[in-house]
């Protein structure tokens, strides 16, 4: 009996015309389509005449459903994984299933497609050579300040209700820091507002925005970020046997200081 596989399918983040031909072909081929919300996925499938069999797969049933889907793939089923919008696993369910497939020796095919994070990064007109995606911004002020200390361009999702508060935290430290608020990307009311953190904090405190928001923040100046503590942590990890890239990546995730900045500083001081 043939062994099935998993196909990870990104779906439009707003405009249904952004779906790719390869994704549509995969959805037609699949024996099962695992999706966050069967009602939302059905709208996409109906639009393009795809009569797929849908099964729910979300954060509350990931582990149990992953076991079921892996068993069916072992029996030869082809499963397409989609989220409500964008790429599965990127701030969406899917990691448990992908890991289960890898552990079971099943094939995992990932198709390219729409991404809110990438669309916002390009639309922001901020440096894109080195950037960092952090998913949804933390709520605690201390954690938020550490994230904003990044010396790389920062891309994050944010709630419309919390946008002004997050911008005020940023503006208190770096009022002139350049920011882009990307709202309702690819939809009828798409809007990209580019200005300083201070200007945007005032704007959104006076009027709460609506819709889905991606926040893009320009890099913090190296001179304003004290990396002595994180750099010492990197050095200790390297001395303990860790590879430089691994050590800088781990410390960057914990402190918000850019991995590239830490790596450069470590090389400069050797």
C-alpha positions as CSV (number, residue, x, y, z in Angstrom):
1,X,0.0,0.0,0.0
2,X,1.3,3.4,-0.9
3,X,2.4,5.8,1.9
4,X,0.7,9.1,2.1
5,X,2.1,12.5,2.8
6,X,1.4,15.9,4.2
7,X,1.1,19.0,2.0
8,X,1.3,22.4,3.9
9,X,-0.8,24.9,2.0
10,X,-0.7,28.6,2.7
11,X,-4.0,30.3,2.0
12,X,-4.9,34.0,1.2
13,X,-4.6,36.5,4.0
14,X,-7.5,38.4,2.7
15,X,-8.0,38.5,-1.1
16,X,-9.1,35.0,-2.2
17,X,-7.5,35.6,-5.6
18,X,-4.1,35.3,-4.0
19,X,-4.3,31.6,-3.7
20,X,-1.7,29.8,-6.0
21,X,-2.4,27.3,-8.7
22,X,-0.2,24.7,-6.8
23,X,-2.3,25.1,-3.6
24,X,-5.5,24.6,-5.5
25,X,-4.1,21.5,-7.2
26,X,-3.0,20.2,-3.8
27,X,-6.4,20.8,-2.2
28,X,-8.0,18.9,-5.1
29,X,-5.6,16.0,-4.8
30,X,-5.9,15.7,-1.0
31,X,-8.0,13.0,0.6
32,X,-8.4,15.2,3.7
33,X,-8.0,18.9,4.3
34,X,-7.1,19.7,7.9
35,X,-8.1,23.3,8.8
36,X,-8.6,25.6,11.7
37,X,-12.1,26.6,10.9
38,X,-14.0,24.4,8.4
39,X,-16.4,27.2,7.6
40,X,-13.7,29.6,6.5
41,X,-11.9,27.0,4.5
42,X,-15.1,26.0,2.8
43,X,-15.5,29.5,1.5
44,X,-12.2,29.2,-0.3
45,X,-12.9,25.8,-1.6
46,X,-16.3,26.7,-2.9
47,X,-14.9,29.7,-4.6
48,X,-12.7,27.5,-6.8
49,X,-15.0,24.4,-7.1
50,X,-12.9,22.2,-4.8
51,X,-14.9,19.4,-3.2
52,X,-12.6,18.5,-0.4
53,X,-13.3,16.6,2.7
54,X,-12.6,18.9,5.7
55,X,-11.6,17.9,9.2
56,X,-11.0,20.4,12.0
57,X,-7.4,20.8,13.2
58,X,-6.8,23.6,15.8
59,X,-4.9,24.4,18.9
60,X,-7.4,22.6,21.1
61,X,-7.3,19.2,19.4
62,X,-3.8,19.3,17.8
63,X,-2.3,16.3,19.5
64,X,-5.2,13.9,19.2
65,X,-5.9,14.9,15.6
66,X,-2.3,14.6,14.6
67,X,-2.2,11.0,15.7
68,X,-5.4,10.3,13.6
69,X,-4.0,12.1,10.6
70,X,-0.6,10.3,10.7
71,X,-2.4,7.0,10.9
72,X,-4.4,7.8,7.8
73,X,-1.3,9.0,6.0
74,X,0.5,5.7,6.8
75,X,-2.5,4.0,5.1
76,X,-1.9,6.1,2.0
77,X,-3.9,9.2,2.5
78,X,-2.7,12.6,1.3
79,X,-3.5,15.3,3.8
80,X,-3.5,19.1,3.0
81,X,-2.9,21.3,6.1
82,X,-4.2,24.9,6.0
83,X,-4.8,27.7,8.5
84,X,-7.4,30.4,8.4
85,X,-5.0,32.7,6.6
86,X,-1.4,32.6,5.6
87,X,1.2,29.9,6.3
88,X,0.4,27.2,8.8
89,X,2.7,27.0,11.8
90,X,3.5,30.8,11.6
91,X,1.6,31.9,14.7
92,X,-0.9,29.2,13.7
93,X,-1.4,25.5,14.5
94,X,0.5,22.8,12.6
95,X,3.8,22.2,14.3
96,X,2.6,19.2,16.2
97,X,1.4,17.5,13.0
98,X,4.5,18.4,11.0
99,X,6.7,17.0,13.8
100,X,4.6,13.8,14.0
101,X,4.9,13.3,10.2
102,X,8.7,13.7,10.4
103,X,9.0,11.3,13.3
104,X,6.9,8.8,11.4
105,X,9.0,9.1,8.3
106,X,6.2,10.6,6.2
107,X,6.8,13.1,3.5
108,X,6.1,16.8,4.2
109,X,5.7,19.1,1.2
110,X,5.5,22.9,1.9
111,X,4.1,25.1,-0.8
112,X,4.9,28.8,-1.1
113,X,2.2,31.4,-0.8
114,X,0.8,34.5,0.9
115,X,2.4,35.8,4.1
116,X,1.2,38.7,6.1
117,X,4.7,39.1,7.7
118,X,6.5,39.3,4.4
119,X,3.9,41.6,2.8
120,X,4.1,44.0,5.7
121,X,8.0,43.9,5.7
122,X,8.2,44.9,2.1
123,X,5.4,47.5,2.4
124,X,7.0,49.1,5.4
125,X,10.0,50.5,3.4
126,X,12.2,49.6,6.3
127,X,15.5,47.7,6.1
128,X,14.8,44.1,5.1
129,X,18.4,42.7,4.9
130,X,18.1,41.5,8.5
131,X,14.8,41.1,10.2
132,X,13.1,39.3,13.0
133,X,9.5,37.9,13.3
134,X,8.2,37.5,16.8
135,X,4.6,36.5,16.3
136,X,2.2,38.4,18.6
137,X,3.8,41.0,20.8
138,X,4.1,40.2,24.6
139,X,1.8,42.1,26.9
140,X,4.2,42.7,29.9
141,X,6.1,45.9,29.6
142,X,9.5,44.4,30.5
143,X,9.2,41.7,27.8
144,X,7.9,44.2,25.3
145,X,10.9,46.5,25.9
146,X,13.3,43.6,25.4
147,X,11.6,42.8,22.1
148,X,11.8,46.4,20.9
149,X,15.5,46.5,21.8
150,X,16.2,44.5,18.6
151,X,18.9,45.8,16.4
152,X,17.1,44.2,13.4
153,X,13.9,45.2,11.8
154,X,11.1,43.8,13.8
155,X,7.9,42.3,12.4
156,X,5.0,41.4,14.7
157,X,1.3,40.8,14.9
158,X,-0.7,43.1,17.3
159,X,-4.2,43.5,18.5
160,X,-6.0,46.8,17.4
161,X,-6.9,47.4,21.1
162,X,-3.3,47.1,22.3
163,X,-1.6,48.9,19.4
164,X,-1.5,52.3,21.1
165,X,-0.1,50.9,24.3
166,X,2.7,49.0,22.6
167,X,3.6,52.1,20.5
168,X,3.7,54.2,23.7
169,X,6.2,51.7,25.2
170,X,8.3,52.0,22.1
171,X,8.0,55.8,21.9
172,X,9.1,56.2,25.6
173,X,12.5,54.8,24.7
174,X,12.8,55.7,21.0
175,X,10.3,58.4,20.0
176,X,11.9,58.9,16.5
177,X,12.1,55.1,15.8
178,X,10.5,54.5,12.4
179,X,7.5,52.3,12.3
180,X,4.9,51.0,9.8
181,X,1.4,50.0,10.9
182,X,0.1,47.6,8.2
183,X,-3.7,47.1,8.5
184,X,-6.0,44.7,6.6
185,X,-3.4,43.7,4.1
186,X,-4.8,42.6,0.6
187,X,-8.3,43.6,1.7
188,X,-10.6,46.4,0.5
189,X,-9.5,48.7,3.4
190,X,-5.8,48.0,3.2
191,X,-3.8,50.7,4.8
192,X,0.0,51.2,5.5
193,X,0.8,54.2,7.8
194,X,4.5,55.0,8.1
195,X,5.8,57.5,10.8
196,X,7.8,57.8,14.0
197,X,6.8,55.8,17.1
198,X,5.8,59.0,18.9
199,X,3.5,60.2,16.0
200,X,1.8,56.8,15.7
201,X,1.3,56.4,19.4
202,X,-0.6,59.7,19.4
203,X,-2.6,58.8,16.3
204,X,-3.8,55.4,17.6
205,X,-4.4,56.6,21.1
206,X,-6.9,59.1,19.7
207,X,-8.5,56.6,17.3
208,X,-8.4,52.8,17.8
209,X,-7.9,51.1,14.4
210,X,-10.0,48.1,13.2
211,X,-9.0,44.9,11.5
212,X,-5.9,42.7,11.5
213,X,-2.6,44.5,12.1
214,X,1.1,43.7,11.3
215,X,3.5,46.1,13.0
216,X,7.0,46.7,11.5
217,X,9.6,48.5,13.6
218,X,12.9,49.8,12.3
219,X,16.1,48.5,14.0
220,X,17.2,50.1,17.2
221,X,20.6,51.9,16.9
222,X,23.4,49.7,18.1
223,X,24.7,52.6,20.2
224,X,21.5,52.7,22.2
225,X,21.4,49.0,23.0
226,X,23.6,47.7,25.8
227,X,24.7,44.3,24.6
228,X,27.4,43.6,27.2
229,X,25.2,41.2,29.2
230,X,23.9,39.2,26.2
231,X,27.4,39.2,24.7
232,X,28.8,37.8,27.9
233,X,26.1,35.1,27.9
234,X,27.1,34.2,24.3
235,X,30.7,34.0,25.2
236,X,30.0,31.6,28.1
237,X,27.9,29.4,25.9
238,X,30.7,29.2,23.3
239,X,33.2,28.4,26.0
240,X,30.9,25.6,27.1
241,X,31.1,24.1,23.6
242,X,28.2,25.7,21.7
243,X,28.7,26.8,18.2
244,X,28.8,30.6,17.7
245,X,25.7,30.8,15.5
246,X,23.7,28.6,17.9
247,X,24.7,30.6,20.9
248,X,23.9,34.0,19.4
249,X,20.5,32.7,18.2
250,X,19.6,31.4,21.6
251,X,20.6,34.6,23.4
252,X,18.9,36.7,20.8
253,X,15.6,34.9,21.3
254,X,15.9,35.4,25.1
255,X,17.0,39.0,25.1
256,X,15.7,40.6,21.9
257,X,19.2,41.7,20.9
258,X,19.8,41.0,17.2
259,X,21.7,37.7,16.6
260,X,23.7,39.4,13.8
261,X,24.7,42.2,16.2
262,X,25.9,39.7,18.8
263,X,27.8,37.6,16.3
264,X,29.6,40.7,14.9
265,X,30.4,41.9,18.4
266,X,31.8,38.5,19.4
267,X,34.0,38.4,16.2
268,X,35.2,42.0,16.8
269,X,36.3,41.3,20.3
270,X,38.2,38.1,19.5
